[in-house]
């Protein structure tokens, strides 16, 4: 299986290597190729059962590698046995660690790559492999806010695909950060489509756009990705997971 090209800004690092300061966001790129043996060994019985329910072998492999890598990374930060970590699930399905408190994370995967964001604040990450979409305009009209749709339409044709994915990943990262799932309409907040990621407005009556920040974290030339976090002025560090 071909390796996924990853930008050199994602520095090779092993789980348990970097320390997570309060003013930092760590984003890990995890290739989902190869044998899942070491990662699969870290999964709980519930996770192994879920992996077996996937119809296709490739999907089972990706799940085992992604979730095993998540356990390894979180175990490294927590100083705990990765296989012994216990997760709780929020009312809308967002997972969290039972112990230790205050270590927030989120996982996203697309094609043969996963991204895992870890921080000391509520965080969400979304990663998408960019591909041509015949229905791109219809999807944007249905899910983007009027401000975002107008910004997309104003882009030159050559830039609209990347603009679409920038908007999509930034919005999905926020929804995952607040744990809203499918319950939050995508048009109740505005994000930028320009190279600089930022919240323009949040109209859900609960959150203040000034309290949040966005970061683009595309791991390679074929991908778009973003992190949303309820904090500002944090330092972003990116790693390529090694040793699993």
The 8 nearest C-alpha neighbors of each residue, nearest first, counted from 0:
[[1, 2, 32, 33, 3, 111, 31, 34],
 [2, 0, 3, 32, 4, 111, 33, 30],
 [1, 3, 4, 0, 32, 30, 111, 5],
 [2, 4, 5, 1, 111, 30, 112, 219],
 [5, 3, 219, 2, 6, 220, 221, 218],
 [6, 4, 219, 218, 3, 7, 9, 220],
 [5, 7, 219, 8, 218, 9, 4, 220],
 [8, 6, 9, 10, 5, 11, 218, 219],
 [7, 9, 6, 10, 237, 238, 218, 5],
 [10, 8, 238, 237, 7, 239, 6, 11],
 [9, 11, 238, 239, 8, 12, 7, 237],
 [12, 10, 239, 238, 240, 241, 9, 13],
 [13, 11, 240, 241, 239, 238, 10, 16],
 [12, 14, 241, 16, 240, 242, 15, 11],
 [15, 13, 72, 75, 16, 71, 12, 240],
 [75, 14, 16, 76, 17, 13, 72, 74],
 [15, 17, 13, 14, 12, 18, 75, 76],
 [18, 16, 15, 19, 14, 12, 76, 13],
 [17, 19, 20, 16, 76, 15, 75, 25],
 [20, 18, 17, 23, 21, 76, 118, 25],
 [21, 19, 22, 23, 18, 119, 24, 118],
 [20, 22, 23, 119, 19, 118, 120, 24],
 [21, 23, 233, 20, 234, 24, 232, 119],
 [24, 22, 234, 233, 20, 21, 235, 25],
 [23, 25, 235, 118, 234, 117, 236, 26],
 [26, 24, 236, 117, 116, 237, 235, 118],
 [25, 27, 116, 237, 115, 238, 236, 117],
 [28, 26, 238, 115, 114, 239, 237, 29],
 [27, 29, 114, 239, 113, 238, 240, 30],
 [28, 30, 113, 240, 112, 114, 31, 27],
 [31, 29, 112, 32, 111, 113, 28, 3],
 [32, 30, 111, 112, 61, 64, 29, 65],
 [33, 31, 30, 111, 0, 34, 2, 61],
 [34, 32, 35, 31, 0, 60, 30, 64],
 [33, 35, 36, 32, 60, 37, 64, 38],
 [36, 34, 64, 38, 39, 37, 60, 63],
 [35, 37, 39, 38, 34, 40, 64, 63],
 [38, 36, 40, 39, 35, 243, 41, 67],
 [39, 37, 67, 64, 35, 40, 41, 36],
 [38, 40, 36, 63, 41, 42, 37, 35],
 [39, 41, 37, 38, 42, 36, 67, 82],
 [42, 40, 82, 39, 38, 67, 81, 43],
 [43, 41, 39, 40, 46, 67, 47, 82],
 [44, 42, 46, 45, 47, 41, 82, 83],
 [43, 45, 47, 46, 48, 42, 49, 41],
 [44, 46, 48, 43, 47, 49, 42, 50],
 [47, 45, 49, 43, 48, 44, 42, 50],
 [48, 46, 50, 44, 49, 45, 42, 43],
 [47, 49, 45, 51, 46, 50, 44, 52],
 [48, 50, 46, 52, 47, 51, 45, 53],
 [51, 49, 47, 59, 52, 48, 53, 46],
 [52, 50, 48, 49, 53, 47, 59, 54],
 [51, 53, 49, 50, 54, 48, 59, 47],
 [54, 52, 51, 59, 55, 50, 58, 49],
 [53, 55, 52, 56, 58, 59, 51, 57],
 [56, 54, 58, 57, 53, 59, 60, 52],
 [55, 57, 59, 58, 60, 54, 53, 61],
 [58, 56, 60, 59, 55, 61, 62, 53],
 [57, 59, 61, 60, 55, 56, 62, 53],
 [60, 58, 50, 56, 62, 57, 61, 53],
 [59, 61, 57, 63, 58, 62, 35, 56],
 [62, 60, 58, 64, 31, 63, 59, 65],
 [61, 63, 59, 65, 60, 64, 66, 58],
 [62, 64, 39, 60, 66, 61, 65, 67],
 [65, 63, 67, 38, 61, 35, 62, 66],
 [66, 64, 68, 62, 67, 63, 61, 69],
 [67, 65, 69, 68, 63, 64, 62, 70],
 [66, 68, 38, 70, 64, 69, 41, 65],
 [69, 67, 71, 65, 66, 70, 64, 38],
 [68, 70, 66, 72, 67, 71, 73, 65],
 [69, 71, 81, 67, 73, 68, 72, 74],
 [70, 72, 68, 74, 81, 69, 73, 14],
 [73, 71, 14, 75, 69, 74, 70, 68],
 [74, 72, 76, 70, 75, 71, 77, 69],
 [73, 75, 81, 79, 77, 71, 72, 76],
 [15, 76, 74, 72, 78, 73, 14, 77],
 [75, 77, 73, 74, 78, 15, 72, 18],
 [76, 78, 74, 79, 75, 73, 99, 102],
 [77, 79, 75, 76, 74, 80, 15, 73],
 [80, 78, 74, 77, 81, 75, 84, 83],
 [79, 81, 83, 82, 74, 84, 78, 75],
 [82, 80, 74, 70, 71, 83, 84, 79],
 [81, 83, 41, 80, 84, 42, 43, 70],
 [82, 84, 80, 81, 85, 79, 43, 41],
 [85, 83, 81, 82, 86, 80, 70, 74],
 [86, 84, 97, 96, 83, 87, 98, 82],
 [87, 85, 96, 97, 95, 94, 84, 88],
 [86, 88, 95, 94, 97, 96, 89, 85],
 [89, 87, 94, 92, 93, 95, 86, 90],
 [88, 90, 92, 93, 91, 94, 87, 95],
 [91, 89, 92, 88, 93, 178, 179, 94],
 [92, 90, 89, 93, 180, 178, 179, 88],
 [91, 93, 89, 88, 90, 94, 178, 180],
 [92, 94, 89, 178, 88, 91, 95, 90],
 [95, 93, 88, 87, 89, 92, 86, 96],
 [96, 94, 87, 86, 88, 97, 93, 103],
 [95, 97, 86, 98, 85, 87, 99, 100],
 [96, 98, 86, 85, 87, 99, 95, 100],
 [99, 97, 100, 96, 85, 84, 86, 77],
 [98, 100, 97, 101, 96, 102, 77, 84],
 [99, 101, 98, 102, 97, 96, 103, 95],
 [100, 102, 119, 103, 99, 120, 118, 98],
 [103, 101, 119, 100, 118, 99, 104, 117],
 [104, 102, 118, 117, 119, 121, 101, 120],
 [105, 103, 117, 116, 122, 118, 102, 106],
 [104, 106, 116, 123, 115, 124, 122, 117],
 [107, 105, 115, 114, 124, 116, 108, 104],
 [108, 106, 114, 125, 113, 126, 124, 115],
 [109, 107, 113, 112, 126, 114, 110, 106],
 [108, 110, 127, 112, 128, 126, 111, 113],
 [109, 111, 112, 128, 108, 127, 113, 31],
 [112, 110, 31, 30, 109, 32, 3, 113],
 [113, 111, 30, 31, 109, 108, 29, 110],
 [114, 112, 108, 29, 107, 28, 109, 30],
 [113, 115, 28, 107, 27, 106, 108, 29],
 [114, 116, 106, 27, 26, 105, 107, 117],
 [117, 115, 26, 105, 104, 25, 124, 27],
 [118, 116, 104, 25, 103, 24, 26, 115],
 [119, 117, 24, 103, 120, 102, 104, 25],
 [118, 120, 102, 21, 103, 101, 121, 117],
 [121, 119, 118, 122, 103, 229, 228, 230],
 [122, 120, 229, 228, 103, 176, 119, 123],
 [121, 123, 228, 176, 227, 120, 104, 103],
 [124, 122, 176, 172, 175, 227, 105, 226],
 [125, 123, 226, 172, 225, 105, 107, 116],
 [124, 126, 172, 168, 107, 224, 225, 171],
 [125, 127, 224, 107, 223, 108, 109, 168],
 [128, 126, 109, 223, 222, 129, 224, 125],
 [127, 129, 222, 221, 109, 223, 130, 110],
 [130, 128, 222, 221, 127, 223, 131, 164],
 [131, 129, 132, 128, 160, 221, 127, 222],
 [130, 132, 133, 129, 160, 135, 134, 128],
 [133, 131, 135, 134, 130, 160, 136, 129],
 [132, 134, 135, 131, 136, 137, 138, 130],
 [133, 135, 137, 132, 136, 138, 139, 131],
 [136, 134, 132, 138, 137, 133, 139, 163],
 [137, 135, 139, 138, 134, 140, 133, 152],
 [136, 138, 140, 134, 139, 135, 141, 142],
 [139, 137, 135, 141, 136, 140, 142, 134],
 [138, 140, 143, 136, 142, 141, 137, 135],
 [139, 141, 137, 138, 142, 143, 136, 148],
 [142, 140, 138, 139, 137, 143, 144, 136],
 [141, 143, 139, 185, 140, 138, 186, 144],
 [144, 142, 139, 186, 147, 148, 140, 185],
 [143, 145, 186, 147, 146, 148, 189, 142],
 [146, 144, 148, 147, 149, 143, 186, 140],
 [147, 145, 149, 144, 148, 150, 189, 143],
 [148, 146, 150, 144, 149, 145, 143, 151],
 [147, 149, 151, 145, 150, 146, 143, 144],
 [150, 148, 152, 146, 151, 147, 145, 153],
 [149, 151, 147, 153, 148, 152, 146, 154],
 [150, 152, 148, 153, 149, 154, 147, 159],
 [153, 151, 149, 150, 154, 148, 159, 155],
 [152, 154, 150, 151, 149, 155, 148, 159],
 [155, 153, 151, 152, 159, 158, 156, 150],
 [156, 154, 157, 158, 159, 153, 152, 151],
 [155, 157, 159, 158, 154, 160, 152, 153],
 [156, 158, 155, 159, 160, 154, 161, 162],
 [159, 157, 156, 155, 161, 160, 154, 162],
 [158, 160, 162, 156, 161, 154, 157, 163],
 [161, 159, 163, 162, 158, 164, 157, 131],
 [160, 162, 164, 163, 159, 158, 165, 223],
 [163, 161, 159, 165, 160, 192, 164, 158],
 [162, 164, 160, 166, 161, 165, 159, 167],
 [165, 163, 167, 161, 166, 162, 168, 223],
 [166, 164, 162, 163, 168, 167, 192, 161],
 [165, 167, 169, 163, 164, 192, 168, 170],
 [166, 168, 164, 170, 169, 165, 171, 163],
 [169, 167, 171, 125, 170, 165, 225, 224],
 [170, 168, 172, 225, 166, 167, 171, 165],
 [169, 171, 167, 173, 168, 172, 166, 174],
 [170, 172, 168, 174, 173, 169, 125, 175],
 [171, 173, 124, 123, 125, 175, 169, 227],
 [174, 172, 176, 227, 170, 175, 171, 123],
 [175, 173, 171, 179, 176, 177, 172, 178],
 [174, 176, 123, 178, 172, 173, 177, 171],
 [123, 175, 177, 122, 173, 178, 174, 121],
 [178, 176, 174, 179, 175, 173, 121, 123],
 [179, 177, 175, 93, 176, 180, 174, 91],
 [180, 178, 174, 177, 182, 183, 91, 181],
 [179, 181, 182, 178, 91, 174, 175, 183],
 [180, 182, 183, 179, 184, 174, 91, 185],
 [181, 183, 180, 179, 184, 91, 174, 178],
 [184, 182, 181, 179, 185, 180, 174, 187],
 [185, 183, 186, 187, 182, 181, 142, 188],
 [184, 186, 142, 187, 143, 183, 188, 144],
 [185, 187, 144, 143, 188, 184, 142, 189],
 [188, 186, 202, 185, 203, 184, 201, 144],
 [189, 187, 201, 200, 186, 202, 185, 190],
 [188, 190, 200, 199, 198, 144, 147, 201],
 [191, 189, 198, 199, 197, 166, 192, 188],
 [190, 192, 193, 197, 196, 198, 199, 166],
 [193, 191, 166, 162, 165, 190, 194, 150],
 [194, 192, 195, 191, 196, 162, 165, 150],
 [193, 195, 196, 192, 191, 165, 215, 162],
 [194, 196, 193, 197, 191, 192, 215, 214],
 [197, 195, 213, 191, 214, 194, 215, 193],
 [198, 196, 213, 191, 190, 199, 212, 195],
 [197, 199, 190, 200, 208, 189, 191, 212],
 [198, 200, 189, 190, 197, 191, 208, 201],
 [199, 201, 189, 188, 208, 198, 202, 190],
 [202, 200, 188, 208, 203, 187, 207, 189],
 [201, 203, 187, 204, 188, 200, 206, 205],
 [204, 202, 205, 187, 201, 206, 188, 183],
 [203, 205, 202, 206, 201, 207, 187, 188],
 [206, 204, 203, 207, 202, 201, 208, 177],
 [205, 207, 204, 208, 201, 203, 202, 210],
 [208, 206, 209, 210, 201, 205, 211, 200],
 [207, 209, 210, 211, 201, 200, 198, 206],
 [208, 210, 207, 211, 212, 198, 231, 200],
 [211, 209, 208, 207, 230, 229, 231, 212],
 [212, 210, 229, 230, 208, 209, 228, 231],
 [211, 213, 231, 228, 227, 230, 197, 229],
 [212, 214, 227, 197, 196, 226, 228, 215],
 [215, 213, 226, 225, 196, 216, 227, 212],
 [214, 216, 225, 224, 217, 226, 196, 213],
 [217, 215, 224, 225, 218, 214, 226, 223],
 [216, 218, 224, 223, 222, 219, 215, 225],
 [219, 217, 5, 6, 216, 222, 28, 9],
 [218, 220, 5, 6, 221, 222, 217, 4],
 [219, 221, 222, 218, 4, 217, 5, 6],
 [222, 220, 219, 128, 129, 223, 4, 218],
 [223, 221, 128, 129, 219, 220, 127, 217],
 [222, 224, 217, 127, 126, 164, 165, 128],
 [225, 223, 126, 217, 216, 125, 168, 215],
 [224, 226, 215, 169, 216, 168, 214, 125],
 [225, 227, 124, 214, 172, 123, 213, 215],
 [228, 226, 213, 173, 123, 172, 122, 212],
 [229, 227, 122, 230, 212, 121, 211, 123],
 [228, 230, 211, 121, 210, 120, 212, 122],
 [231, 229, 211, 228, 210, 212, 120, 232],
 [230, 232, 212, 233, 211, 210, 229, 228],
 [231, 233, 234, 230, 22, 212, 23, 235],
 [234, 232, 22, 23, 231, 235, 24, 230],
 [233, 235, 23, 24, 22, 236, 232, 25],
 [234, 236, 24, 23, 25, 233, 237, 26],
 [237, 235, 25, 24, 26, 234, 238, 23],
 [236, 238, 9, 26, 25, 27, 10, 8],
 [239, 237, 9, 10, 27, 11, 12, 28],
 [238, 240, 11, 28, 9, 10, 27, 12],
 [241, 239, 12, 13, 29, 11, 238, 28],
 [242, 240, 13, 12, 243, 11, 239, 14],
 [241, 243, 13, 240, 14, 12, 11, 37],
 [242, 241, 37, 38, 68, 240, 13, 35]]
